[in-house]
Amino acid sequence: MKRIILCVSIIAALAVAGSTAWAARKKEAKASPKAELTEHGKQLEIKYAAMLEALKAEISRNLPSLAEQKKSALQNAQEALKQSTKESSDAAEPLNDVSKAQGLVKHGEWWTGDAKKKKAKAQADLKNATTDAARQAAQKTIDEQQKRYEAGVQALKERQAALETAKAKAATAGGANKTAQAALSQARTNELNAARALLASVEPFLSSDKLDAKLVKATVLTAATPNGLAAFAEKGKEQEAFVDKLLADDKLMKEMLVNGGANYGRYGRTMEIYAAIQNASPKATSDAVLHRLALATALEFAEPVKQSNAKDQANAPEFVDPVKRYLHYEKAYLNGELDPAFKNLSTWEYRMAVDCNAPDEILAWGREMLRTYRPDHIRNPNYGWRYSSAVKTEVPYGSQNVKNDLPSLNEYQNIPKDGGVCGRRAFFGRFILRAFGIPVWGVTQHAHAALSHWTPKGWVVNLGAGFQHSWWDKGEVSVGGSDFLLETQARKHEQDYLKVLRAQWVSRILGEEAYNGRKGITGGIWSSLGHYEAGFIASKEVELGPLGQELGEANESEDKQEVEKTSATKTDQQVSVGKDGKITIPAVALDKANKAGVTMQSFGGGMQLLGRGGFTTKYVFDAPGAGKYALSARIATLQEGQQFSFGINDAPKPVEVPVPYTIGLWQQIPPVEVQLVKGQNALNFAIREGSRAVAIKDFTFTPLK
């Protein structure tokens, strides 16, 4: 049984977590008021409107007729399914109550267990404390965790009683539920059979591209609206030329629509961005991958994306610059910084990779940070957790330290520093995936925020329940997770998916209400047929189960993941002495180490060590001469408060050294003075209990004059 997700997401923050490309084709200009036009603009509006009306008339003449009997059969089946769905939901409610109650009990068990564990750790810290401040801090934690444990015990008792009550009610509801579920299954079968019968009559039309040129032009004009196009075109000759160029290019319009269309129907702005990108980079036209990337960026940023800036950066740009965003990903792609699969993504998928609200320099930081601090997350063969596993290991669960966020840091740097609950954790996961070019769809669930992302085997949810429990609401856009998943599955079959799009184009041109599973809207007949066609196309696809559902409430995962463990060779462990007498000891040159440390390959060459609180080891090395040396270490941290302990040879008292916070990048710690003997020496090294992870590249002893 997976632990129920209880945290409360910050809905306002969802609005700036990055728009979704799936919803992009839903964000059209109908919500925008008509623009007041100049005389020239009014003439342009008349021209565009005449184009649209002529196209609609011609398209209508060429549409296949739909048999009224088959239409009625489908509509009746849809109504019957709605009724059956409600009845089955009511019948299953007692069983669902049991599942919810079990989840609450599971959480209560975690709650009390976690409090006991933290109390025990604090008691150990109290025993080992050497200062009054440390003793006071440990005692405070003991008292807090004892109160938390007592509250958890009481809550668990109440939840266990509620579970028994729910089980008793469910025991009497089993028969009714079984009958209702059987009726629901039959209603679904009847609906699909009715849909198949109607689709069969229009299959030749949906399979043909003969009307595509007219369909795509009419769809663009409908989505953009004649008024919206005129408002853009009247700004100047260049803008008018962009609109004329678009409406004359059937291939480009089709490519745009196939990949979700322009955000809010802003095709004029899309053309403007697209041209600016091509002017900024010849590769955006000549390279197939970069062409898709350029078009994706232009479509997605037709609606400006508000940039997330550090609080003390008052003069930072308000919105993400789409041309710079394209150039950022072009450079990262050509430098080999992005995921190897990036080159194989579609334009539609690129939209969900580039639309992050982080500044470009923060995206670059995200890649450098993970390459430095946790390179194993980048090499993770499990795409379900590649990159996003950083949330599990590096974002502390809890809101108690959010108050320590630094105004000089971006939110995506503060999150791993100070932790958070579901919202912040999900936002960081979305960010780090996009930083490496992995498409992401934001996920909202009941009182929870999660994420979903692309993998070679299909889309998967991290940090929450499955797609059927997910949705995305933003403004007038409301998309259910099941509908989004269906689209990702159907889009794998590119040629067949064109049949879905043609039905949607016809529906849009005719002004039908759009299908929306989340709102229970079956939509107009053509929109509905597009949905059924997508379902039949994707029927053989397999949904991937959610990963890390239990992490809605903890840093501990039931999904066990192997941490990369690469054995160091003798070359990796080689201690070197420079001409100036400086001694460099690789962190992986371990004599003995406990389980709190892991060795792994560095992206910059060689190896590195990842050590946590409680890690101890010894380094044995030769010094060319006796005397005083400055001891330092090259480290990377994502949190504050770590502390090292250095003991040289048989020194009676080790030196305690605070570890600097480095935002996950390599940095030398402040040196400490130590005494070495000529010949063999030993460095006894430890990371204080309670410290979070520290990446260590090497230790250096520099002779002091």
N, C-alpha and C positions, 0 to 999 in steps of 0.2 A: 504494500500500500504506500503510495507516494504521499508525502506530507502536504497537507492543504496549504495553499498560499494565502497568507493573511495580511501582508503588508499593504499600506495605503500609498498609492502612487500620487505624484504631484501632477495633476492633469494639466495645469498651465504649462509645465515644463515640456509636456509632450508636444505642444504646438511648435516648439522650436527644435525638436529633435531630428528634423530633417523630413521633407515631404517624401511621399512614395510615388514611384513612377506608375504603379498600377492605378493609383487614384488620379494620376495626372490627366488621363483622358476623360475623367469625370468632372474635372475642375474647368468648366467652360464658362463662357461669358454671360450665361443667362442671369447670373447673380449680380452682374455689373449694370449700373444704370446706363441708359443710352447717353452717348457723348453729344454735347452741343457742337455742331460742325460749322465751319466756314462755308461760304457759297461753293467753293471748289470741293470741299469735303462732301457737301450734299450731292453734288453731281457724281462724285465717286461712289457714294452710297447707292444712288440710283443705278449706276452701272453694275455694281456688284450684286445688287438685289435682282436685277434683270437676268444676270448670269445664273443666279441660283434658281429663279423661277423657271427658266427655260430648261435647266438640267433636271429639276424635279418633275417637270411635265414629261420629259423624254424618259426618265427612269421609270415613272409610274406606268407609262405605256408598255414598258418592257418587263415589268414584274410578272412572275407567274401568278395565276389565280389560285387562291386558297379555298379548298372545298369547305363550305359552311358546316357540313356535317362533321368533318374532321376537326375543324376549329372548335365547334361546340363540344365535341367529345373530349378534347384536351382541356378546355376550360372547366368542364364539369369534373374531370379527373383532378385538376388542380384544386378545386374547391373541396372535393372529397378528401384530398390529402391534407389540406389545412385543418379540416375538422378532425381527422384521424390523428394528426400530429398533436393537437391540443388534448384529445382524450388520452392518448398514450402518455403524454407528459404529466397529466393529472394522476394517472394510474401509477406512474413510476416515482412520484414524489416521495412516498414513504421510503422507498429503497434509496433514493438520492439522499434523504435525510440521514440514513445510516452511514452512507459514504462520507458525508460532511462531518458527522459526529466522530467517525473513525479518524478522519484527518485532524480534527481538533484534539483528540486524545493523543495521537501521534505527536502533535506539536507540543502538547503538555508534557509528554515524556521527554522530548528533547529539551524543553524549557528547564525542567528540574535537573536533568542530567548535566546540562551546560552550566547551570548555576553551581552544582556540586564540583564540577571540574575546575571552574574558575576560582571557587573558594579554596580548593585544595592547592591550586597553583599559588594563590596569594598567601596561603599559610606557609608554603615553602619559601616564598620571597621574604616573608617576615622573619623566618628562621635564619635566612642568609643575609639579611639586611645589615649594613655596616654603618648607616647614618640614621639620625632621627627622622629626617625627611622620608627616607625609604621605608622606615618602619611605620610611619604615620600613613603613607600611601598604601602600604600593604594592608594595614588594619582597616582602613577605609573601604578597601575593596572587599575584605572579608565580611564586614558588616553589610555592605550593599548586596553581596551575593547571597548572604544568609536570608535577608529580607526577600530577595528575589526567589530564592528556593521555597520559602514558606508560602509566598503568593502562588508559586507554581503548583505546589502540593494541593492547595485549596482549589485552584482552577482545575487541576487534573481530576480531583474528586468529583467536582460538579460535572465535568465533561464525561466522565465514565458513567455517571448516573444518567445523563442525557442520552448516551449511547445505548444503554439498556432499554430506556423508554422507546427510543427510535426502533430498536430491534423488535420490540414487542408489537409495535404498530405495523412494522413491515411484514411480520409473520402472517398477519391476517389479510395482507394486500397482494400476496403472490399470485393468486389465481386471476384476479382482475387485471393485473399487470400483464400476465402472459397472454390473455385474450386480447388486450389492447395492442400489444406489440405485434401479434399475428395480424390484426386488422390493419395496422400501420404498414407492415410489410406488403400486404396485398394492395393497399392503396398506392404505394410507391410503384409497384409493378404495373398497375393499371395506368398510372400517369406516364411512365416510360413507354409503354406500348402505344398510348395515344400520341405521344410526341414522335415516336418512330414513324407512325403512319403518316403524320403531317409532314415530317421532314422528308420522307421518301418522295413526296409530290414536288418538293422544291429542290431536291438534290442536284438535278442538272444545272439549275441556275446558280446555286451556291458553289458548284465545282468549276464554273466557267469564269474566265477573266475578261470576257468580251466587253462587259460593262464597267470594268474597273476604273478606267480613266474618268468616266462621268461620275461614278460613285465617289471616288476619292475627292474630286474637285467639289462636288456638291457637299460632301461631309465637311471639308475644310471651310467652305463658305458658311455652312450652318453653324459649325463650332465657333468660328471666329466672329460671325455675324457681319453682314454688310456694314453696319454702323461701326463695329469695332475695327474692321479693316480700313474703313474710310478715316477714322480718327487717327490711325497710325499713318496712313498714306498722306494725309494732308499736312503732316509736319514738314515735308520737304520733298524735293525731287528724288533724292536718294531713297527715302522711305517708300515713296510711291513706286519706284523702280523695283524695290524688294518685293512688294506685293505682286506686281506684274510678273516678275520672274518666277515667283512661286506658283501663281495660277497658270502659268504656261508650262510648268514642268510636272507632267503627270507622274513620272518616275519618283521624283523627290517627294511629292505629296503622298504618294503611296507608301514610301519608305517611312515618312514621318508617322502616318497613321498606323502602320503595322507595328510601330514601336511606341504606341501609346498616345501620340499626338502632342501638341504643344500645351503646356500648362495653362489653364484658364482660356484655352483657345487663342492664345496670343501668338499667332503665326507670324505676324509682321516682326515682332520682337525676336522671335526665333530666327528668322532670316537675317536680321541685323547681327545677332550674336554669331551665327554660323559664318557669315561673311568676315566678321572681325577675327574669328579664330583662324580662318583660312588665310587671312592676310598676315596674321602673327606667326603662322607656321605652315610652310609648304607641305610638310608631312601630313597635315590634316586632310589633304586631298590625295596625295600619292600613296599613302600607306593604308591598307584595308582596315587594320585594327584602329588606327588613329582616326580614320574617317568615321568609323562607328562611334568612337569616343567623342569626336567633335560634334556630331549630330546629337548624341545623347545629351551632351552638356547644353547645347543650344535649346533643345526641347525642354529640358528640366528647369533651366534658369530663365525661361521666358517669364516666369513669375519670380521676382527677386527672393533670394533666401537670406534672411536676417542672420548676420554673423554673430557668433558667440565670442565676445571679447573679454579679456581680463577687466575687472572693475576699474582698475586705475589707468586703463588705456582709453582715456576720454576722447582722444582724437583718432582712434582706430576706425576703419571704414564700417559703416552701418550694415552694408550688405556684402555678400561674397561676390567678388568680381568673376564673372563666368569665363572670361578669356584667360585670366590668370589661373583659374581653377583647371581649365583644360591644359594649360602649359605645365602646371604642377604635375598632373598625372602623366602627361606625355614624357616629361623628364624622368619621373620615377619609373615609368615603364621601360624607357630606353636604357636606364641605368640598372635594370634588373632588380629594383627594390620592391616590386609588387609580387603578388602571388603568381606562381607559374601559370595558373589557369586563366589569368586576366586576359591574355591574348585571345582566348576562345569564347569570351562572353559576347552576347548579342548587344545591340544598341539599347534595347529595352532593359537589359540587365545592367549595362553601364550607368544608366540613369540613377539606379539605386546604389551605385558605388560612389558616384561623384557628388551626391547632393548633401553631404555633411555640412553642418553649420559651423564647424570649426574653421579657423583661419588656416591658410595653406601651410604656414610655418608650424602650426600645431600638429597638422597631419604628418609633416616631416618629422617632428619631434616624436610622435607616436611610433613611427617605424624605427627611428634611431634608438628610442628607449627600449623597445622590445628586443631589437637586435643586440643591444648591450646587456640588458638586465636579465631577460628570460629568452634566450635564443631557442630554447627547446620548444616554446610555444609556436614558433614559426615553422619548425621542422616537424611538428606533430603530424603523423600520417593520418590521424583521424580528423577529417575535414569538419566533422560535427563540432569539434572543440578547437580546431586550429585557430590561433589568435584569441578567440573569445574565452579560452580557458584562463586567460589572465584575470578575468573577473573572479574566478574561483580562488585563485592563489594570491592575488595582489590587491583586491579591493575589500578592505575589512568590512564585515557586516555590522551595521549599527549607525545611528545618527548622532551619537554623543560627541563626536569630534568634528562634526560639520562646522561648528562655530569657529574652528581653527583654520578654515579656508583662508588662503592668502589672497588679497586683492591684486597682487602682482602676477598671480598665476591664472592660467586659463582654467575653466571648470573641468576640462578633461585631464588636467594635471592635479587639480585639487581632489578629484574623486579617489584615485588610488592613495593619495596622501592621507585623507581623512575618512575615507569610507562612505557608507551610506546604506540605505535600504533599497528596495526593489528599483525605484526610479533611477537613482544615480548609478546603480550597478548596471542596469540595462543600457543607460546612455553611454557608459564607458565601453560596454561590449559592442554597441553599434559603432561607436567611434573607431575603435581599434580595428574592427573588421574593414570598415571603409578605408582606413588609412592604408591598408594593404590591397585595396581594390576589390574587396569581396562585397557583392550586393547585399543590402540589408533592407528588410521591411519591418518598421516599428510595430510592436505588438502591445495592445492594451487588453487586459483581462480584468475580471472582477476585482476591484480594489488593488490592482497590480499592474506593473509595467514589465514587459519582457522584450525579447527580440526574436526575429527569425532571420535566417540568412541562407544564401545559396551554398550548395555543395555539389560536387559532380554527380551525386546520386539523387539530387532533389533538394528542396528547401526543408529546413529543420528549425524548430523552435528551441531556443536556449533560455534557461532560467524561468520557465513557466510551463503551463499545461499546453496541450496540442492546439492545432489550428482551429478545431471546432469550438474551442473556448476563447478564441481571439477575435479581435476586430481593430479597426482604426477609424476614429472619428476626428475630422478636422474641418471646421466650418460646415459647409453643406455636404461635405464628402463623408460617406459612411460605408465602409467596406468590411465585410465579414471575412474572418480568416479562412473559412472553408471555400469561399469564392476566390480569394486570392490564391490559395493553394491549387484550386482547379485550373486557374489561368496558367500558373507556372507549369503544371503538368501538360495541359493542352498545347502550350507554346513549344514544347519539345518536338511536336510534329508540325513543322513549319508550313508545309503545303496544306495539310488538312486544316490547320488553324485559320487559313485564309477563308474557309467557309464560315467560321465563327465571325470573323471580322466583316464579311460581306453582309451577313444578317444584321450585325450591329450597325453598319453603315446605313443600310436601308431603314432600320428603325430610327436612327438619328435624323435622317433626312425627312422622314414622314412625321417627325415630331412626337413619336411614341414616348410613353413613360418607360424608363430603363428598368430592367430587372435588377433587384437588389435583395439577395437572400437574407442579409442581416435584418432588413426592415420587413421581410415577408412580402415583398412586392414582386409579383410574377411578371409585371411589365406588359408592354404591348406584345402583339403576337410575334413580330420579327425579333424583338429583343429576347423574348422567351425562347424562340427557336435557336437563337445563338447560344443561349445558356445550355440547352439540351445537347446541341451539337458538340459543345466543349466537353460536356460530361461523357458523351459516347466516345469521343476521341481519347479522353484521358482514362477511360475505364480500366485499362490494363496497368496503369501506373500504380505504384505502391507508396503510400504515405509513410514517411519516416517518423518514428516516435519522438516525442519531446525529450530533450536532454537537460538535466539539471533542474527538473521541476521542484525537487525538494530544496533547492538553493534559494527559494523565495524567502526562507526564514533562517538560513545558516550559511556558514562558510564551509560546512562539511557536506560532501557529495556522496550520494549512494552510487553514482556512476564512477566507478574506480578508473583512474587514469594513470597509466605508467608514466613516470617522469623519466626523461631521457637520462640514461646513465652511461656515459662513455668513459671507458678506462683510459687513463693517461699512460702514454708510452714513456720510455726512458728519456727520449728527446723532449717530450712535453715537460718532464720534471727536472730538466737540466738547470742547475744553478749556474749563473754566469757572473763573472767579475770583470768590470771594465778597466780600462787603462788608468782611470782616476781612482781605482780601488772601490768603486761602487758595486755593491753586491745585490743582485736581483734574484729573488726566489719565486718561481711560479707558485701560485696558490695551490696548484694540484700536486706539488711535490710533497705529498703527505707522508709522514712516517706512520702514523696511526690516526684514524678519524672515526667519529661515531656516526650514527645514522642521520644526524641533523645536517649533514653536508652532502652535496651531490656535485660531481664533476661533469662538465659538458663542453662541447666544442664552442669556441668563440667565432663570431662572424668575422672579426678582424684578424683571424689566424690564431693558432695555438688553442689553449684551453682556459677555462675559468672554473671557479668554485662558487656554488650557491650554498651559503651557510645560514642557519637559523639559530634562534636563541637556544643555548645549551650545547652548541657545537664546540668541540675541543680537538686539538691535534698538536703535533710537535713537528717542527722543521729542523733538521740537522744539516749544518752547512759549515764550510771552512771560510775563515776570514784571513786575508793576506797579511794582516797586521793587527796588533792589539791597539786599543784606544777607544775614543768616543766616536759614536756613529749616530746619525739621525735616522731613526726608523720611521718609515711611512708605508702606506699601502694604497694601491689603486683600487678604488671600490665604486659601486653604484648602489644607490638606495632609492626606494620609492616612498618610504615613510620616515618619520622622525623618531628619535629616541633610542636608536641602537647604541650599543657600547661594546668596545673591544677590551680584551685583557691581554697584555703582553708580559711574559715572564722570560727573562734572559738567563740561560744556564741555571744556576742554583740560587738566583736572587730570592731572598726571603719573602718579598712582597711584590706581586705583579703590578704593572702600571695600567691604570684604567684610562681608556681613551674614548671620548665621545665620538661617534661616527657622524659626519656631516650628512645632511639631506641633499641629494644631488639630482633630483628629478629624474632618476633612472639613468643618468649618464655617468661616464667614467670621470673620476676626480680623485686627486691625491688627498689623503687625510692629513691634518696638521702633523708635522713630525714630532717625535719625542726623542730625547737624548738617552742613549743606552751605552753600556760598556761591553766591548767584545774582547775576547782573548785571541791571540794568534792561534790559527789552527781550528780545530773543531769547536763549534758552538751549537747551542740549541735554542730555538725560539718556541716557547710554550704559548700557544695561542688559543683564545676562547672568545666566544660571543656570549654576552651576558644572557642569562635566562630571561625570557619574556621579550627579547628583541625579535622583530620581524626579519624577513630575509635580507641578506646583504650579498651582492655579487662581488667577488674578489678576483682580481686579475693577477696581482703579484704583490710581493713585499720587497722593499728596498732598504738597504743600509748604506748611507752615504757618509764617508769619513768626514769628520769635523776637523778643521785646521786648528 
